[in-house]
Amino acid sequence: MKNHIYTYVIIQAPVSAIDKITEAREKAGQYFGTNFVSPVMNSDNGQGVNAFMIMADGSEDGSDNFHRFNEIRRKYISWIDSQAGSDGRNSLWYTGSVIEQEMHYHQQLAVS
């Protein structure tokens, strides 16, 4: 049994801040690679929010990739935080979700 950690990050901004969320998505592509970053989507539910998601890497707990992606996420979130204005307000906000999953490996036997 091996534990794999899945960490999803969702970045959101008001529709009026399309330039900010576009920049945040481009920066996410630079940090994580474009195949880990979804397109910007509009909630289209009257909330007036655009969002995109940074997909989980699914690294094995404690592996080099696990530590590498955690460091990349930390640096990216620091960049998001640095986008706040002098008044401390930031049009970008983020949420994250961590899922730990036990992976059960088994050998499939051929049946004759």
C-alpha positions in Angstrom: 0.0 0.0 0.0 1.3 3.4 -0.9 -0.2 6.7 -0.1 -0.6 9.3 -2.9 -1.4 12.9 -2.1 -3.7 14.9 -4.4 -3.6 18.6 -3.8 -6.0 20.7 -5.9 -5.8 24.5 -5.9 -8.6 26.7 -7.3 -7.9 30.3 -8.1 -10.8 32.8 -8.3 -11.3 36.4 -9.2 -14.3 38.7 -9.9 -15.3 38.9 -13.6 -14.1 42.5 -13.5 -10.5 41.3 -12.8 -10.2 39.2 -16.0 -6.7 40.6 -16.6 -5.6 39.5 -13.1 -6.9 35.9 -13.5 -5.5 35.6 -17.0 -2.1 36.6 -15.6 -2.5 34.2 -12.7 -3.3 31.4 -15.1 -0.3 32.2 -17.3 1.9 32.3 -14.2 0.5 28.9 -13.0 1.4 27.4 -16.4 5.0 28.7 -15.9 5.2 27.1 -12.4 3.3 23.8 -12.9 3.3 23.3 -16.7 0.3 24.0 -18.8 -1.1 20.4 -18.7 -1.7 20.8 -14.9 -3.7 24.1 -15.4 -7.4 24.2 -16.5 -8.7 27.0 -18.8 -10.3 30.0 -17.0 -14.0 29.3 -16.5 -16.9 31.6 -15.7 -19.2 30.5 -12.9 -22.1 31.9 -14.9 -24.4 31.6 -11.9 -24.8 35.3 -11.1 -21.8 35.4 -8.7 -19.6 37.1 -11.3 -16.6 34.9 -10.7 -14.0 33.5 -13.0 -11.9 30.6 -11.9 -9.3 28.0 -12.9 -7.9 24.9 -11.3 -4.4 23.6 -10.8 -4.7 19.9 -11.0 -3.2 17.5 -8.5 0.1 15.8 -9.3 -0.7 12.6 -7.4 2.8 12.2 -6.0 3.6 9.4 -3.7 3.8 10.7 -0.1 7.5 11.5 0.7 8.8 11.1 -2.9 11.0 13.7 -4.6 8.0 14.8 -6.8 5.9 15.2 -3.7 8.4 17.6 -2.1 9.0 19.3 -5.5 5.3 20.0 -6.1 4.7 21.2 -2.6 7.6 23.7 -3.0 6.1 24.9 -6.4 2.7 25.3 -4.8 4.2 27.3 -1.9 6.0 29.6 -4.3 2.9 30.1 -6.5 0.7 30.9 -3.5 3.3 33.4 -2.3 3.1 35.0 -5.8 -0.7 35.2 -5.5 -0.4 36.8 -2.1 2.1 39.3 -3.5 -0.5 40.6 -5.9 -2.3 42.5 -3.1 -2.4 46.2 -3.4 -0.9 48.7 -0.9 -4.3 48.5 1.0 -3.9 44.7 1.4 -6.7 43.9 -1.0 -6.3 41.2 -3.6 -8.6 40.5 -6.4 -7.3 37.0 -6.6 -8.1 34.4 -4.0 -7.5 30.7 -3.7 -8.7 27.6 -2.0 -7.1 24.2 -1.8 -8.1 20.6 -1.2 -5.8 17.8 -0.1 -6.9 14.2 -0.6 -4.8 11.3 0.6 -5.5 8.0 -1.1 -4.2 4.6 -0.4 -3.1 2.9 -3.5 -3.6 -0.9 -3.5 -1.4 -2.6 -6.0 -2.2 -6.2 -6.9 -1.2 -8.7 -9.5 -3.9 -9.9 -11.8 -3.7 -13.6 -12.4 -4.5 -15.0 -15.8 -7.5 -17.3 -15.8 -7.5 -20.2 -18.3 
